[in-house]
Amino acid sequence: MRALADKIETGRVTLRQGNEELVLVLPGQMVMEVKAEDEEKGSKGTQHSLEVELKWWTGLRSPGGGTAGVKRPPGRSCRIAAIFA
């Protein structure tokens, strides 16, 4: 979590999965939503989760000097379940 927070602080997070890469250029100000959930999973018991979601709008300035947004190959989806790099 600390390493991800450090990347967010720089204004640039790169997600990679296999050969696919998604670069997030983040603005200096974002909306953060934090949600805690308990979900009953039958014989496994109760599953607990803590979800942190960051939201921003295209066009805001990044701490790194760029414009906030998502950089991806043309025609590609933004959905990557990935490890950040």
C-alpha positions as CSV (number, residue, x, y, z in Angstrom):
1,M,0.0,0.0,0.0
2,R,2.8,2.4,0.8
3,A,4.5,1.8,-2.6
4,L,1.2,2.5,-4.3
5,A,0.6,5.7,-2.2
6,D,4.1,6.8,-3.3
7,K,3.2,6.3,-7.0
8,I,-0.1,8.2,-6.5
9,E,1.8,11.1,-4.8
10,T,4.0,11.5,-7.9
11,G,0.9,11.8,-10.1
12,R,1.7,8.7,-12.3
13,V,0.7,5.0,-11.7
14,T,1.5,2.4,-14.3
15,L,-0.5,-0.9,-14.2
16,R,0.8,-4.0,-16.0
17,Q,-0.6,-7.3,-16.8
18,G,1.3,-9.5,-19.2
19,N,2.2,-7.4,-22.2
20,E,-0.6,-4.9,-21.5
21,E,0.2,-1.6,-19.8
22,L,-2.1,1.2,-18.5
23,V,-0.6,4.6,-17.5
24,L,-2.7,6.7,-15.1
25,V,-1.8,10.4,-15.0
26,L,-3.4,11.6,-11.7
27,P,-4.3,15.2,-10.8
28,G,-3.2,16.8,-7.5
29,Q,-6.7,16.6,-6.2
30,M,-9.0,13.6,-6.4
31,V,-12.2,12.3,-4.7
32,M,-11.5,9.3,-2.4
33,E,-14.2,6.9,-1.4
34,V,-13.5,4.3,1.3
35,K,-16.0,1.5,1.9
36,A,-16.0,-1.4,4.4
37,E,-18.2,-4.4,3.7
38,D,-19.1,-7.7,5.3
39,E,-20.5,-10.3,3.0
40,E,-21.9,-13.7,4.1
41,K,-20.2,-16.5,2.0
42,G,-22.2,-19.6,3.3
43,S,-20.0,-22.3,4.7
44,K,-16.9,-20.1,4.3
45,G,-18.3,-17.6,6.8
46,T,-18.2,-13.8,6.5
47,Q,-15.9,-12.1,4.0
48,H,-14.7,-8.7,5.0
49,S,-13.4,-6.1,2.6
50,L,-12.0,-2.6,2.6
51,E,-12.4,-0.8,-0.8
52,V,-10.5,2.4,-1.6
53,E,-11.6,4.2,-4.8
54,L,-10.0,7.3,-6.3
55,K,-11.9,9.4,-8.9
56,W,-10.8,12.3,-11.0
57,W,-11.7,14.1,-14.1
58,T,-9.7,14.5,-17.4
59,G,-8.0,17.8,-17.8
60,L,-6.9,18.5,-14.3
61,R,-3.2,19.2,-13.7
62,S,-0.9,16.4,-12.4
63,P,1.7,17.0,-9.7
64,G,4.2,15.7,-12.3
65,G,3.3,18.5,-14.7
66,G,1.0,16.6,-17.1
67,T,-2.7,16.6,-17.7
68,A,-4.7,14.0,-15.8
69,G,-6.1,11.1,-17.7
70,V,-5.5,7.5,-18.8
71,K,-2.9,6.7,-21.5
72,R,-3.6,3.5,-23.4
73,P,-3.3,2.1,-26.9
74,P,-6.1,3.4,-29.2
75,G,-9.2,1.3,-29.2
76,R,-8.2,-0.6,-26.0
77,S,-10.3,-0.9,-22.9
78,C,-9.2,0.6,-19.6
79,R,-9.9,-2.5,-17.6
80,I,-6.7,-4.2,-16.4
81,A,-6.7,-6.2,-13.2
82,A,-3.0,-5.8,-12.6
83,I,0.0,-5.3,-10.4
84,F,1.2,-1.7,-10.4
85,A,4.8,-1.1,-11.5
